[in-house]
């Protein structure tokens, strides 16, 4: 007896199409920059009707905002795979390692989006929100580390989180512009310095 194949729902088909659009948008942004592609180009690359990206996302700037969210969500999914057995400093170290090892089209795409956010108000709002969420996540781990005893109690949570976040963003800029940049080695040096600075006082 032949198996019955379940048909995808409209919501499932839309989610699949949106994900495909976002995947190809990342590649086009990385290869051509913001001004080097259109929504129709995204549709052509993904194999869909040329008008569909505009229907789903609206303007190109809105697509970029979704790409930014999609890229950061991918990073958060990787972070979610880290063991929760010990939070605080060990988790911050793994967070940094995942971030600095991001290479290729995703890295270049995110850097272009950050640059465009300087001149595009709607995109800037999305980036500002993502920055705030990133800082909050680091602050949460610092506070957890203080409770667990693997981070010293007198650390300034907000300032230290900002230093860590600024390092990760700066590292991304260097890695994008300089193919010879040794991001893993630099990341490990930063982690070693951070570990020494944050360890509980005896």
Secondary structure, 3 states (H helix, E strand, C coil): CCCCCCCCCHHHHHHHHHHHHHHHHHHHHHHHCHHHCCHHHHHHHHCCCCCHHHHHHCCHHHHHHHHHHHHHHHHHHHHHCCCCCCCCHHHHHHHHHHHHCCCHHHHHHHHHHHHHCCCCHHHHHHHHHHHHHHHHHHHHHHHHHHHHCCCCCCCCHHHHHHHHHHHHHHHHHHHHHCCCCCHHHHHHHHHHHHHHHHCCCC
